[in-house]
C-alpha cells in the first residue's frame, strides 16, 4: 500500500522543468509505523452529575476534549469542566481523547465517578501511529558538479487529516496533509529544476501526529539522497549544500546554520579512530536546523558519540528550554531512527509491550549534545519539532562514510 504511485497525488512544490535524460540518479527510502510509546498510558477520571461533568485527564487539547464530551452528553460546553493533569508525555498522542467520552458515558450510566486507564497493551493498541512512508528521489548533476534537477515523490497516511486538530488547521496547499508534508519541501531553492509531490494513501489503522510529523521521514530521505549526490560529485557535504541555497532571507539563515554547524563540530569527511561524521539540515515552520553527528560501528551496531545541533529559532525567549528541546529531539529522534518499529502481523499491530518494541536506552545516548542557538530574525520562531528533522539523515550519512553502505530504511540496521 505504501508505495509512491498509490493513492492521490498533490504537487506541493515546482520550479523549472521535470527530470529528463539518461544520467538521472534514483534512490528509494522508507520509514516504518511508529508508536508514541510514552511512559504514562492514557487515563481519565470522569464524574457526571445531574447537570455538570468533571473530567480529570492528561490532554493536549482541553477545548476539544471539552467539546467532544459535551457533544456526546448532549450538553452545553459550559457544563463540562476539564481539569488537565501532567501530560506524562504528549508528542501528539494526547490530541486524541475518546476515552474521556467513554468514561463520561459510563459515569452517567452508574451515577458515580469512573476511573478508566489503559493497560500498556491497550495503550499500544489504541495509539494513533506515525504513518509509514515511502520516498523516491531523483537527481542529476550538471557539469560543475552541482544539482541541475531534484525531484521528491513521497507517500504517507494521515497525519493532520482526520485528526483532532482538523478542520481547525487549514492546509496551506489544497489536497495536501499539513502534517505529512512537513519537511517534504526541497530547501535547495537554487537548483534550477525541482519538484516535490505528495501522495496520500488511506491506511486500515489510525495514524496521526507524532512529534515532528512528516519532518523526520522526509528529511531522512531528502538529506540522505542529497548527501549521496555530494559523494557522487566528489564534494564536501556542507559546501555542496551551501552552493545550492538561494541568498534570500530564508536562504541566508539556512546557510548560516549549516556553516556554524560545520565549524562548531569541526566537520571532516575523514575517518579517524574508527569514527566518521555525518551532516544534515532541514527547515521546519520557518526554523532552520543542522546536525553533525559522530558515529562508530561496534559489533554491527551503530553508536552515536556526539551530536552538534545548530538552531536558528529567531529571538530565544527561554534559551535554556530551547536547548532542552533540542536535546529531547535528538534522543527521541535517535530512538525512532535506530530502534523503533511497529509491524502488522496477521492483521494486528504488534508489538504491544516495551521490550519487543525496541527503544533507545540510556546506554545508547551520546556522551555529548552540543547545542548552539543563532538569531537570524528578531521575533520568536518554532522550536518544538524543528530540531528533530536532521538526526536520521545525519546518522545515515555518517554510516555511509564509515562503512560505504547507504542505509535506506528506518530503523537503520547494518545486518
N, C-alpha and C positions, 0 to 999 in steps of 0.2 A: 504493500500500500504506500509506503513512504519512499517513493521514487519520483524524482523530477519527471514531469510529464503527466503524472496522475493528478486529478483534481482540476481546479480552476486557477488560471494564471492572471497575474496583475503586474504590469511593468511599473516599478516604483522609481526607476532612475534610468535616464537615457541621454546620451550625448554622442554625436557623431554617427558613424555607420556601424552596422553589425559586422561581426568577425567573418572574414573570408580568407581563402588561401590554404596552402598545404603545410605551412610551417607553424601551425597552431598547437600549443601545448594544452592538454586537457587532463584534469585530475578530479577525483571524486572524494568526498568526505562524508562521514556520518557521525551522528551523536545519538545516544540511546534514550530510552524512557528514564526519567529521573524522579525520585521521590523527594519530598521535603525532609522527611526523617528527623524533624525537630525533636528535642528531648521530651517536651511535655505533650502528650496526646491531647486532642480536643476534649473539652469538658464544659459543662454548664450546670447551673442550679437555677431552676425556674419555679416561681410561686405565682400561680394565677388565682386571684381572689375574685370577688363578685364584679368589681368594676376597675380593677387595676392589676397589672402584672409586673413582677420584678424579675429581671434576668441578670444573673451574675455570670459573666462569660469573658473568655480571652478572645478579643476580636480586634481586627484592624479597621473595621467599618461599622462603628457604633450606629450611625444613622441608618445604614442599610439593614443591619440586624433588627433594629427597632421597627422599621417599616415592614420587614418580612413577617415578624411575629404579630404585629398589629393587623396586618392584612389577613393572616391565617385565622386569627381570632375574630375578625370582623369588627375590630375596634378602631378608634382614632389613635394616631401615633402617640398623642399626649397621655394615653392611658398605660403606656408601656415605659417602664424605667429600666434602662440598660446600665448596669454597673460594671465597667470594664476592670478586669484584673490584669496582672502582669502577663505579657504575651507568652513567655516560655518558648520563644522562637516564633517569628511570624513568617517572613520570607515569601509572602503571598498565600500561605496555607490558611491564614486566619481571615482571608477575604470571604470565605465560604462558610456560613454558619447555619446550615439547615438543622443541625442538632438543637439549636435554640428553639426553633419552631416545634420540633418533635417533643422536646421537654415541656414546652408550654402546653401543648395539646394533652400530654399525659397528666400534667399537674391539674389542668382544668377538669380532666375526667375523674381524678381521685380526690380533688379538693385539698391536696396537700402539696408541700414543696417536693420537687423531684430533682434528684441529682443524677446526671447522665454523663458518664465519662467513658470514652473509648478505651478498649484494651490496645496494646501495641499492634496486635494483628489487625484489629478493626481500623486503627489509625492508618496503617498502610493500605488496607482495602479501600477506604473511603477517601484517600488522598486525591487531590486534583493535580495530576502528574505534570512534570515538564515533558512536553511532547518530543518524540524522536524527530530527527531531521535528516535530510539528505541534500547534498550540495554538489553541483557540477560547476567547476570553474574552468574558463578557457582564457588563454592569453597569447600574445605574440610580441616578440621583441623587435625593435627597429635596428637600424644599422649602428646606432650609438649605444646599443645595449640597454635601452630603456623600453618600457612598455608602450607599444603603439596601440594595443587593444586589450581590454579586460572585460570579462563577462561573468556574471554570477547568477546561476539559477539555484533556487533553494525551495524545499517543500517542508511544511510544518503543519501540525494540527493546531487547534485553537489555543490561543494564549489570552488575548484580550476578549475576543469574540465569545459570546455565551458565558461571560464571567459576571461576577457581582458588580463590576465597575462599568459595564456597558449596559445601556447607552449613555452613561454619564460622561464617558470619554469619547470624543468624536475623532475617528481616524483621520489623519492628515491626507490620506490618499484613499479615494473611494475604492472599495473592493479589497483593501489590504487590512490585515490584522495588526493593530497598533503595537501589540506585544511581540508578535512573531517577526516583524520586520526590524526590530531594534538591532542595530549592528549590521543589518543587511545591505546598507548603502555603501558604495565604494568611496572611500575617503581620498583616493588618489585622483583628484579632480583635474590634474594637468595631463592625464592620459587622454589623448585626443578622442578615442572611441571607447566608451564604457557604458555598460548596461547592467542593471540588476532586475531580476524577475522573480517574484514571489508566487509560489504555488500553494494552494490550500487543499488539504485532504481532511475529511471528516472521519475521525477515529471512533472505534466502538467502545471507548472508555473516556472518562473525563480528564481533560488536560486544561491547564490554566497557568496563572502567573507563578513563576519560580524565580527567585532572586536573580536579576539581570535579564529575565525574559529571554528573547532570542539572541541577546548580545553575546553570550558565551559561545554558543554553537556557531553563529555567523562569523564572529571574529576568528575562531579556531580555523574555520575553513578558508576565509579570505587571507588571513595573515600567514597561514601555512603555505598557501599557493604563491603568494607574493614573495615569500622567502625562497621558495623553490626557484622562482624566476630570477631572483637575485643571484642564486648559486649558478644557474644556467648562464647568466650574463657575466659571471666572474667578478661581481661587485660586492663591496661591503654592504651588509644588510641594511644598515641605517642610511648610508649615503644613497643607496638605491631608492629607498623610500623618499628621502628628502627631495630628490630631484623630480619627484612626480606629484608634489603637492603645490597647489597654487599659492600665490602670495597675497591673497585676500586676508581679512581679519581672522577668519576661522583657520585658514591655512597657516598663518604665521604662528598662531597659538599651538597648533599641532606640531609644527616644525620645532618650536622651542621645547616642547615636551620631549620630542624624540632626541634632540641634541643633548638636552640636560641628562636624560636617562643614560645615554651612551657615555657621557663624560663622567657622571657620578659613579657608574658601575665600572668605568674603565673597560668598556666593551672591547672584546677582541675575538677574532674568529679562530684563534689558535687553541689547540687542546693542550692544557697544562695540568700535569699531575693527575691525569685521568678525568679531568673536568672540562666541560665546554659551556659556552654561554649561548643563550638564545634571546632574541629580541622580538617584540610585537607591540603594536599600538592600535588604539581604537578611539572613536569619538562616539559618545552616547549622551543624548539630551544636551548637546552643546558643550560637554565637558571632555576634553582630550586627556588621554592617559597612555603611558608607555611603561612596559615592564622589561627588565633584563633579569634573566634567571641564570643561575649557575648550577649545573647538574652533573651527576656521575651515574654510572650504572654498576650496581652491586648485586651479584647473583641474578642477573637478568631483571632486576628491579630498578626502576627509575628513582633516584634520590635527589631531592631538591635541597641545596645547601643555603642558597641566598637568593632573595628576591629584592630587586630595586624597583620601587614604584615612584613614578613622577606624575603628578596630577595637577591640572590647572582648573580648579573649581571657581575661578574668579576670586571675589572677596571672601576670605575664610573667616566666618563669624566665630567658629569654635575650632581652631586648628587641631587641638588635641583629640576632639571627637572625630574629626575628618581622618586623622592618622589611624585611629581605632577602626574606622570604617574600612580603610584601605587594608589593614591587617586582617580584618574579618573576611573581606572579599578574597584575599589571597588564599586563606586557609579553606574557605568554603569552595572556592574555585578549584584548588588542588584536589580536594576530596572528590569533586564531581569529575574532574579530568582524569584522575589516576585510578579511581576505585568504583564509583557508584554506577549501578545499572539495574534497572528492573527489566524483567522479561515476561513474555506471555507464553505460558506452557499449558496446553490442553484447555485453552480458553480462559485461563485465570492468570492474573498478575501475580508475580512472585519475584523475590521472597517477601515475606510479611513480618519478619523479625530482624533485629540487629544481628550482626554476625554474618549470616548468609548474605545480607545486604551490606556489602563492604563499604566502609567509610574510612577516611583518614584518621589516624590515631595521633596521640601526642608525639610518638616516636617519629612520625613522618613529617612533622613541622620543620621548616627551615630554621637553621640556627640564627638567622638574621633576616629581618624585613626592614629595609631602609626606605623610609617614605619622605619624599621631597614635594613640597607644595609650591606652586607658582601662582602668580596673579596676573592673568592676561586680560582681565577686564575688571571694572570697578563695582560690579554687582555680584551677589552670591549666585552660584550655579548648582547644578545637580551633583550629588556626592554618593548616594546610597548604592547605586549599581555600576556606574562607570568604571570603578577600579577592578571589577571582576572580569571585564572583557578580554584583556590581552593574555591572561595567565595560561590558558590552554595552548594557544599557539606558541607562546614564548617557550614553554616546556618542550613542545614537539620540535621546535626549531633547534633547540639545544641538543636534543637527542639525535636529530638529523646530522648535525655536525660531528657529534661524538661517535655515532655508530654507522653513519651512512644510510640509515633506514628512515624513510619518510612514513611516519605513523599517521594514518588517515581516518582512524575511527577512535572515538572515545568509548570507554576509558582506554587510555594509552597503555598498551602492553607490548613487550618485546617478544613474548612467546605466546 
